Amino acid sequence: MYLKLSLSRTNLNSALFFLNFFPPRIRPLGLPTATASEFPATLFKFLNFYSSLPLPLDHSDYIPYSGFDFDSFFSSLLDHSVHKRHLNQIHAQLVVSGLVESGFLVTKFVNASWNIGEIGYARKVFDEFPEPSVFLWNAIIRGYSSHNFFGDAIEMYSRMQASGVNPDGFTLPCVLKACSGVPVLEVGKRVHGQIFRLGFESDVFVQNGLVALYAKCGRVEQARIVFEGLDDRNIVSWTSMISGYGQNGLPMEALRIFGQMRQRNVKPDWIALVSVLRAYTDVEDLEQGKSIHGCVVKMGLEFEPDLLISLTAMYAKCGQVMVARSFFDQMEIPNVMMWNAMISGYAKNGYTNEAVGLFQEMISKNIRTDSITVRSAILACAQVGSLDLAKWMGDYINKTEYRNDVFVNTALIDMFAKCGSVDLAREVFDRTLDKDVVVWSAMIVGYGLHGRGQDAIDLFYAMKQAGVCPNDVTFVGLLTACNHSGLVEEGWELFHSMKYYGIEARHQHYACVVDLLGRSGHLNEAYDFITTMPIEPGVSVWGALLGACKIYRHVTLGEYAAEQLFSLDPFNTGHYVQLSNLYASSRLWDSVAKVRILMREKGLSKDLGYSLIEINGKLQAFRVGDKSHPRFKEIFEELESLERRLKEAGFIPHIESVLHDLNQEEKEETLCNHSERLAIAYGLISTAPGTTLRITKNLRACINCHSATKLISKLVNREIVVRDANRFHHFKNGVCSCRDYW
């Protein structure tokens, strides 16, 4: 062939550099087969031939050299380029030799630039080429799309069409990937129309791109229509459909498609297995998930990183945290998704200390967290209930880029409220810039948890003035706040206003109204409300009525509510305990005994009460009459001192709080040994005067301890914050924030 040449001797060193990255055997067209030792001599001969030519050569001169294939020569160099300086030297040779006008080599050059991450270089060379062919357009579009520069890929596709070049079967999948990556459904629909006009409706690769596009844009039914229209479905087709259903919250549909795929003997790849594992994780079907795990092992894919992440997430979410941790420990350098799966799994299964510890370990190793990581850690902190830990988490968030993340701030509001500081929750709420309905609802729920009903209602009106429409969770928070504050009329009015916002009441709303009416003593009205409900009353509704009957000792109605609960939820210990408490408060000891016999027959036992107190950031646990603490002598001495001071102040024990048929002295002794009383005594001997005591109790506080704690707060001049199973109680100066309404 003839080659237009303008090659000076100064380019010889650059040319010789190429020898360093030739493969061991190369056979360019027209040259004899050369070994690693023979080829350099052949190339030297070729280069020496040109270096001996008289200089300067005119660009119009043509040098005959028919035995050498320059396309293969430079193509091989480009395939083995690993640094920008390699591209610079090759580019220089292409320019001076006139080969820069070769569409084949320029396409190879663009691909080589993408391969080593030289995005700007690829675009520069592309822009300098006068009339790109479809192959060159494909190279630049594919590069942008594969490197997630989706907007640039779509822009280049538009320019390609404007230049009059029609796409082919390699262009369209890359464009569809870019459309689903942004995502821009409208652009994708226009591409879909072009696919029909250009005759690619039977191209499986193009159609797979359409399935993925519609699935990722939330149009899973349209994805299914495209999928059903495929005559030749490959593994990518099936996987796109399975993952599409999974990503759109339809795990059962995803598993149904997987079943069809297996019936047709299509062997899944690791990508399909990832999607299937995620679907089984969503439905928490551990047994079927284990069968997929077995399939993973049989296929030798157990060390595939994405499968390890999916297995970790599945076992963690399904409560098998030790198994999940074994997968986590298999990875030498776990990525952020692996950390998230483990921290989230710990948090959601009650392993709160492990979740917080793992998060702190992650930070100490300077591993970059994401929004999911911090939200899982915040959830764990909320479950721990430690205000000191909550403050640490809040300080950490303030130093990160997540300070203005609306999802993180919502979690912080919930955390501070559950850890006893609704004021800190309000600080986060106030600093959140773009408050959506979830943020407003979280703050309203927080107020409800602390019995600040009027604050919750005031915030609701501010929410409406801000133009934010409430949702069903907003009203759960409002109704909870009202029934914890005795705001019966306000709660009733709010319940009936739900219909004006197009919100249909759920069981939780009805349970709140029953609780609202029952706590205020309107038991008959509560029962009438239940009988007129448009939906079948569930456990939460009857449970609210039974709780109210216990407060007001309405045995007949309480027994009826208990019967409904036993039929709906026969193995829930709490229902039997509530009925037993009702009988005990009415001194019906024979009935108490019958309930206990019934519990034994069903193999049920009452949950043991305990109280936790936070001292210097650490939680100490106490049970009734607990003498296991190293300082138990000091604790009981302080307890005796408190009892003496209470009696001197005129406190009369509520002996009806004791659920046993004991004599007067035994009842009083039992009452003063309740777990929260021990926690208070320990807090008083362990902290400086004036320090707020923060206590968490797993059961509802009894009337006696509630009354005693009010007076203790005045006697010792302390604020005592108690979180029981229902709400927070803030005791200060002899008064509780609940105003004796809980």
QUITA-V466887 format. One record per residue. N is the residue number from 1. RES is the residue in one letter. NEAR is the number of other ideal C-beta (glycine too) atoms within 10 Angstrom. Layout:
# QUITA-V466887
n=N res=RES near=NEAR
n=N res=RES near=NEAR
This chain:
# QUITA-V466887
n=1 res=M near=12
n=2 res=Y near=10
n=3 res=L near=16
n=4 res=K near=16
n=5 res=L near=17
n=6 res=S near=15
n=7 res=L near=19
n=8 res=S near=13
n=9 res=R near=12
n=10 res=T near=9
n=11 res=N near=18
n=12 res=L near=15
n=13 res=N near=9
n=14 res=S near=14
n=15 res=A near=20
n=16 res=L near=13
n=17 res=F near=14
n=18 res=F near=20
n=19 res=L near=13
n=20 res=N near=8
n=21 res=F near=14
n=22 res=F near=17
n=23 res=P near=10
n=24 res=P near=9
n=25 res=R near=11
n=26 res=I near=18
n=27 res=R near=13
n=28 res=P near=21
n=29 res=L near=11
n=30 res=G near=14
n=31 res=L near=17
n=32 res=P near=10
n=33 res=T near=9
n=34 res=A near=18
n=35 res=T near=10
n=36 res=A near=12
n=37 res=S near=8
n=38 res=E near=12
n=39 res=F near=21
n=40 res=P near=14
n=41 res=A near=10
n=42 res=T near=15
n=43 res=L near=20
n=44 res=F near=15
n=45 res=K near=9
n=46 res=F near=17
n=47 res=L near=18
n=48 res=N near=10
n=49 res=F near=12
n=50 res=Y near=19
n=51 res=S near=16
n=52 res=S near=9
n=53 res=L near=14
n=54 res=P near=5
n=55 res=L near=11
n=56 res=P near=9
n=57 res=L near=16
n=58 res=D near=9
n=59 res=H near=11
n=60 res=S near=6
n=61 res=D near=12
n=62 res=Y near=13
n=63 res=I near=13
n=64 res=P near=8
n=65 res=Y near=15
n=66 res=S near=8
n=67 res=G near=12
n=68 res=F near=16
n=69 res=D near=14
n=70 res=F near=19
n=71 res=D near=15
n=72 res=S near=15
n=73 res=F near=22
n=74 res=F near=22
n=75 res=S near=18
n=76 res=S near=18
n=77 res=L near=23
n=78 res=L near=22
n=79 res=D near=13
n=80 res=H near=15
n=81 res=S near=22
n=82 res=V near=11
n=83 res=H near=11
n=84 res=K near=14
n=85 res=R near=11
n=86 res=H near=19
n=87 res=L near=21
n=88 res=N near=14
n=89 res=Q near=19
n=90 res=I near=23
n=91 res=H near=19
n=92 res=A near=14
n=93 res=Q near=20
n=94 res=L near=20
n=95 res=V near=13
n=96 res=V near=16
n=97 res=S near=18
n=98 res=G near=13
n=99 res=L near=20
n=100 res=V near=17
n=101 res=E near=12
n=102 res=S near=17
n=103 res=G near=15
n=104 res=F near=14
n=105 res=L near=20
n=106 res=V near=23
n=107 res=T near=23
n=108 res=K near=22
n=109 res=F near=29
n=110 res=V near=27
n=111 res=N near=19
n=112 res=A near=24
n=113 res=S near=26
n=114 res=W near=20
n=115 res=N near=14
n=116 res=I near=15
n=117 res=G near=11
n=118 res=E near=19
n=119 res=I near=15
n=120 res=G near=9
n=121 res=Y near=19
n=122 res=A near=24
n=123 res=R near=18
n=124 res=K near=13
n=125 res=V near=23
n=126 res=F near=20
n=127 res=D near=9
n=128 res=E near=10
n=129 res=F near=18
n=130 res=P near=6
n=131 res=E near=9
n=132 res=P near=22
n=133 res=S near=14
n=134 res=V near=15
n=135 res=F near=18
n=136 res=L near=23
n=137 res=W near=24
n=138 res=N near=25
n=139 res=A near=26
n=140 res=I near=28
n=141 res=I near=26
n=142 res=R near=22
n=143 res=G near=23
n=144 res=Y near=25
n=145 res=S near=24
n=146 res=S near=13
n=147 res=H near=14
n=148 res=N near=12
n=149 res=F near=16
n=150 res=F near=20
n=151 res=G near=13
n=152 res=D near=18
n=153 res=A near=24
n=154 res=I near=22
n=155 res=E near=14
n=156 res=M near=26
n=157 res=Y near=25
n=158 res=S near=11
n=159 res=R near=14
n=160 res=M near=21
n=161 res=Q near=13
n=162 res=A near=8
n=163 res=S near=10
n=164 res=G near=7
n=165 res=V near=18
n=166 res=N near=12
n=167 res=P near=22
n=168 res=D near=15
n=169 res=G near=15
n=170 res=F near=16
n=171 res=T near=25
n=172 res=L near=25
n=173 res=P near=21
n=174 res=C near=24
n=175 res=V near=30
n=176 res=L near=27
n=177 res=K near=20
n=178 res=A near=31
n=179 res=C near=29
n=180 res=S near=21
n=181 res=G near=18
n=182 res=V near=15
n=183 res=P near=16
n=184 res=V near=18
n=185 res=L near=18
n=186 res=E near=10
n=187 res=V near=18
n=188 res=G near=24
n=189 res=K near=16
n=190 res=R near=12
n=191 res=V near=23
n=192 res=H near=22
n=193 res=G near=9
n=194 res=Q near=15
n=195 res=I near=21
n=196 res=F near=9
n=197 res=R near=9
n=198 res=L near=16
n=199 res=G near=9
n=200 res=F near=21
n=201 res=E near=15
n=202 res=S near=11
n=203 res=D near=18
n=204 res=V near=16
n=205 res=F near=15
n=206 res=V near=23
n=207 res=Q near=27
n=208 res=N near=24
n=209 res=G near=28
n=210 res=L near=29
n=211 res=V near=29
n=212 res=A near=26
n=213 res=L near=30
n=214 res=Y near=27
n=215 res=A near=26
n=216 res=K near=24
n=217 res=C near=21
n=218 res=G near=15
n=219 res=R near=18
n=220 res=V near=23
n=221 res=E near=10
n=222 res=Q near=18
n=223 res=A near=23
n=224 res=R near=18
n=225 res=I near=13
n=226 res=V near=23
n=227 res=F near=22
n=228 res=E near=9
n=229 res=G near=12
n=230 res=L near=19
n=231 res=D near=7
n=232 res=D near=9
n=233 res=R near=20
n=234 res=N near=13
n=235 res=I near=15
n=236 res=V near=19
n=237 res=S near=21
n=238 res=W near=25
n=239 res=T near=26
n=240 res=S near=28
n=241 res=M near=30
n=242 res=I near=29
n=243 res=S near=23
n=244 res=G near=27
n=245 res=Y near=23
n=246 res=G near=26
n=247 res=Q near=16
n=248 res=N near=18
n=249 res=G near=11
n=250 res=L near=16
n=251 res=P near=22
n=252 res=M near=11
n=253 res=E near=18
n=254 res=A near=26
n=255 res=L near=20
n=256 res=R near=14
n=257 res=I near=25
n=258 res=F near=25
n=259 res=G near=10
n=260 res=Q near=13
n=261 res=M near=21
n=262 res=R near=13
n=263 res=Q near=8
n=264 res=R near=8
n=265 res=N near=6
n=266 res=V near=17
n=267 res=K near=9
n=268 res=P near=22
n=269 res=D near=15
n=270 res=W near=15
n=271 res=I near=17
n=272 res=A near=23
n=273 res=L near=24
n=274 res=V near=24
n=275 res=S near=25
n=276 res=V near=30
n=277 res=L near=24
n=278 res=R near=20
n=279 res=A near=27
n=280 res=Y near=26
n=281 res=T near=23
n=282 res=D near=18
n=283 res=V near=14
n=284 res=E near=12
n=285 res=D near=18
n=286 res=L near=17
n=287 res=E near=8
n=288 res=Q near=14
n=289 res=G near=24
n=290 res=K near=17
n=291 res=S near=12
n=292 res=I near=23
n=293 res=H near=22
n=294 res=G near=10
n=295 res=C near=14
n=296 res=V near=23
n=297 res=V near=10
n=298 res=K near=9
n=299 res=M near=15
n=300 res=G near=8
n=301 res=L near=17
n=302 res=E near=14
n=303 res=F near=10
n=304 res=E near=18
n=305 res=P near=13
n=306 res=D near=15
n=307 res=L near=21
n=308 res=L near=22
n=309 res=I near=25
n=310 res=S near=27
n=311 res=L near=28
n=312 res=T near=30
n=313 res=A near=23
n=314 res=M near=28
n=315 res=Y near=26
n=316 res=A near=28
n=317 res=K near=21
n=318 res=C near=21
n=319 res=G near=16
n=320 res=Q near=17
n=321 res=V near=22
n=322 res=M near=10
n=323 res=V near=18
n=324 res=A near=24
n=325 res=R near=19
n=326 res=S near=13
n=327 res=F near=24
n=328 res=F near=23
n=329 res=D near=11
n=330 res=Q near=14
n=331 res=M near=15
n=332 res=E near=5
n=333 res=I near=7
n=334 res=P near=21
n=335 res=N near=14
n=336 res=V near=15
n=337 res=M near=18
n=338 res=M near=20
n=339 res=W near=26
n=340 res=N near=25
n=341 res=A near=27
n=342 res=M near=29
n=343 res=I near=30
n=344 res=S near=22
n=345 res=G near=27
n=346 res=Y near=26
n=347 res=A near=26
n=348 res=K near=17
n=349 res=N near=17
n=350 res=G near=13
n=351 res=Y near=22
n=352 res=T near=20
n=353 res=N near=14
n=354 res=E near=18
n=355 res=A near=26
n=356 res=V near=23
n=357 res=G near=14
n=358 res=L near=23
n=359 res=F near=25
n=360 res=Q near=13
n=361 res=E near=12
n=362 res=M near=20
n=363 res=I near=16
n=364 res=S near=8
n=365 res=K near=9
n=366 res=N near=6
n=367 res=I near=14
n=368 res=R near=10
n=369 res=T near=21
n=370 res=D near=13
n=371 res=S near=15
n=372 res=I near=17
n=373 res=T near=22
n=374 res=V near=24
n=375 res=R near=23
n=376 res=S near=25
n=377 res=A near=29
n=378 res=I near=29
n=379 res=L near=21
n=380 res=A near=27
n=381 res=C near=28
n=382 res=A near=22
n=383 res=Q near=19
n=384 res=V near=24
n=385 res=G near=20
n=386 res=S near=23
n=387 res=L near=21
n=388 res=D near=16
n=389 res=L near=22
n=390 res=A near=24
n=391 res=K near=16
n=392 res=W near=15
n=393 res=M near=25
n=394 res=G near=21
n=395 res=D near=9
n=396 res=Y near=17
n=397 res=I near=22
n=398 res=N near=12
n=399 res=K near=8
n=400 res=T near=12
n=401 res=E near=10
n=402 res=Y near=22
n=403 res=R near=15
n=404 res=N near=12
n=405 res=D near=18
n=406 res=V near=16
n=407 res=F near=16
n=408 res=V near=21
n=409 res=N near=24
n=410 res=T near=23
n=411 res=A near=25
n=412 res=L near=31
n=413 res=I near=28
n=414 res=D near=20
n=415 res=M near=31
n=416 res=F near=27
n=417 res=A near=27
n=418 res=K near=25
n=419 res=C near=29
n=420 res=G near=25
n=421 res=S near=21
n=422 res=V near=24
n=423 res=D near=10
n=424 res=L near=20
n=425 res=A near=27
n=426 res=R near=18
n=427 res=E near=14
n=428 res=V near=26
n=429 res=F near=23
n=430 res=D near=9
n=431 res=R near=12
n=432 res=T near=22
n=433 res=L near=7
n=434 res=D near=8
n=435 res=K near=18
n=436 res=D near=13
n=437 res=V near=14
n=438 res=V near=16
n=439 res=V near=20
n=440 res=W near=27
n=441 res=S near=25
n=442 res=A near=25
n=443 res=M near=28
n=444 res=I near=29
n=445 res=V near=22
n=446 res=G near=29
n=447 res=Y near=27
n=448 res=G near=26
n=449 res=L near=23
n=450 res=H near=27
n=451 res=G near=26
n=452 res=R near=21
n=453 res=G near=23
n=454 res=Q near=13
n=455 res=D near=19
n=456 res=A near=29
n=457 res=I near=21
n=458 res=D near=13
n=459 res=L near=23
n=460 res=F near=23
n=461 res=Y near=9
n=462 res=A near=12
n=463 res=M near=20
n=464 res=K near=13
n=465 res=Q near=8
n=466 res=A near=9
n=467 res=G near=6
n=468 res=V near=17
n=469 res=C near=12
n=470 res=P near=21
n=471 res=N near=16
n=472 res=D near=15
n=473 res=V near=17
n=474 res=T near=26
n=475 res=F near=25
n=476 res=V near=19
n=477 res=G near=24
n=478 res=L near=30
n=479 res=L near=29
n=480 res=T near=26
n=481 res=A near=31
n=482 res=C near=27
n=483 res=N near=28
n=484 res=H near=29
n=485 res=S near=27
n=486 res=G near=18
n=487 res=L near=22
n=488 res=V near=18
n=489 res=E near=10
n=490 res=E near=19
n=491 res=G near=27
n=492 res=W near=17
n=493 res=E near=12
n=494 res=L near=24
n=495 res=F near=20
n=496 res=H near=11
n=497 res=S near=14
n=498 res=M near=18
n=499 res=K near=10
n=500 res=Y near=7
n=501 res=Y near=13
n=502 res=G near=8
n=503 res=I near=17
n=504 res=E near=10
n=505 res=A near=19
n=506 res=R near=15
n=507 res=H near=15
n=508 res=Q near=16
n=509 res=H near=20
n=510 res=Y near=22
n=511 res=A near=24
n=512 res=C near=29
n=513 res=V near=26
n=514 res=V near=29
n=515 res=D near=25
n=516 res=L near=30
n=517 res=L near=25
n=518 res=G near=27
n=519 res=R near=22
n=520 res=S near=19
n=521 res=G near=14
n=522 res=H near=17
n=523 res=L near=21
n=524 res=N near=11
n=525 res=E near=17
n=526 res=A near=24
n=527 res=Y near=20
n=528 res=D near=11
n=529 res=F near=21
n=530 res=I near=20
n=531 res=T near=7
n=532 res=T near=7
n=533 res=M near=15
n=534 res=P near=7
n=535 res=I near=11
n=536 res=E near=8
n=537 res=P near=20
n=538 res=G near=18
n=539 res=V near=16
n=540 res=S near=16
n=541 res=V near=27
n=542 res=W near=24
n=543 res=G near=23
n=544 res=A near=25
n=545 res=L near=28
n=546 res=L near=26
n=547 res=G near=21
n=548 res=A near=25
n=549 res=C near=26
n=550 res=K near=24
n=551 res=I near=17
n=552 res=Y near=17
n=553 res=R near=14
n=554 res=H near=22
n=555 res=V near=17
n=556 res=T near=8
n=557 res=L near=19
n=558 res=G near=26
n=559 res=E near=15
n=560 res=Y near=16
n=561 res=A near=32
n=562 res=A near=22
n=563 res=E near=14
n=564 res=Q near=19
n=565 res=L near=23
n=566 res=F near=17
n=567 res=S near=9
n=568 res=L near=16
n=569 res=D near=14
n=570 res=P near=11
n=571 res=F near=10
n=572 res=N near=15
n=573 res=T near=13
n=574 res=G near=18
n=575 res=H near=24
n=576 res=Y near=22
n=577 res=V near=20
n=578 res=Q near=21
n=579 res=L near=27
n=580 res=S near=23
n=581 res=N near=21
n=582 res=L near=27
n=583 res=Y near=22
n=584 res=A near=20
n=585 res=S near=21
n=586 res=S near=16
n=587 res=R near=11
n=588 res=L near=16
n=589 res=W near=13
n=590 res=D near=8
n=591 res=S near=17
n=592 res=V near=21
n=593 res=A near=13
n=594 res=K near=14
n=595 res=V near=21
n=596 res=R near=16
n=597 res=I near=10
n=598 res=L near=14
n=599 res=M near=17
n=600 res=R near=10
n=601 res=E near=8
n=602 res=K near=13
n=603 res=G near=7
n=604 res=L near=17
n=605 res=S near=12
n=606 res=K near=14
n=607 res=D near=11
n=608 res=L near=10
n=609 res=G near=19
n=610 res=Y near=18
n=611 res=S near=28
n=612 res=L near=20
n=613 res=I near=25
n=614 res=E near=24
n=615 res=I near=16
n=616 res=N near=8
n=617 res=G near=11
n=618 res=K near=10
n=619 res=L near=17
n=620 res=Q near=16
n=621 res=A near=16
n=622 res=F near=27
n=623 res=R near=15
n=624 res=V near=16
n=625 res=G near=13
n=626 res=D near=18
n=627 res=K near=11
n=628 res=S near=8
n=629 res=H near=15
n=630 res=P near=7
n=631 res=R near=14
n=632 res=F near=16
n=633 res=K near=10
n=634 res=E near=15
n=635 res=I near=24
n=636 res=F near=18
n=637 res=E near=13
n=638 res=E near=19
n=639 res=L near=20
n=640 res=E near=12
n=641 res=S near=13
n=642 res=L near=21
n=643 res=E near=19
n=644 res=R near=10
n=645 res=R near=14
n=646 res=L near=18
n=647 res=K near=12
n=648 res=E near=9
n=649 res=A near=12
n=650 res=G near=7
n=651 res=F near=18
n=652 res=I near=9
n=653 res=P near=21
n=654 res=H near=16
n=655 res=I near=15
n=656 res=E near=15
n=657 res=S near=20
n=658 res=V near=20
n=659 res=L near=17
n=660 res=H near=10
n=661 res=D near=13
n=662 res=L near=13
n=663 res=N near=8
n=664 res=Q near=9
n=665 res=E near=8
n=666 res=E near=13
n=667 res=K near=19
n=668 res=E near=17
n=669 res=E near=14
n=670 res=T near=19
n=671 res=L near=21
n=672 res=C near=21
n=673 res=N near=17
n=674 res=H near=25
n=675 res=S near=24
n=676 res=E near=27
n=677 res=R near=24
n=678 res=L near=28
n=679 res=A near=28
n=680 res=I near=29
n=681 res=A near=26
n=682 res=Y near=25
n=683 res=G near=23
n=684 res=L near=21
n=685 res=I near=13
n=686 res=S near=17
n=687 res=T near=15
n=688 res=A near=5
n=689 res=P near=8
n=690 res=G near=9
n=691 res=T near=14
n=692 res=T near=15
n=693 res=L near=24
n=694 res=R near=25
n=695 res=I near=28
n=696 res=T near=25
n=697 res=K near=22
n=698 res=N near=15
n=699 res=L near=19
n=700 res=R near=17
n=701 res=A near=26
n=702 res=C near=21
n=703 res=I near=17
n=704 res=N near=23
n=705 res=C near=23
n=706 res=H near=21
n=707 res=S near=19
n=708 res=A near=24
n=709 res=T near=21
n=710 res=K near=19
n=711 res=L near=17
n=712 res=I near=24
n=713 res=S near=22
n=714 res=K near=14
n=715 res=L near=14
n=716 res=V near=16
n=717 res=N near=10
n=718 res=R near=20
n=719 res=E near=14
n=720 res=I near=24
n=721 res=V near=22
n=722 res=V near=25
n=723 res=R near=22
n=724 res=D near=21
n=725 res=A near=13
n=726 res=N near=17
n=727 res=R near=20
n=728 res=F near=26
n=729 res=H near=23
n=730 res=H near=19
n=731 res=F near=25
n=732 res=K near=16
n=733 res=N near=10
n=734 res=G near=13
n=735 res=V near=13
n=736 res=C near=22
n=737 res=S near=19
n=738 res=C near=20
n=739 res=R near=11
n=740 res=D near=12
n=741 res=Y near=15
n=742 res=W near=22
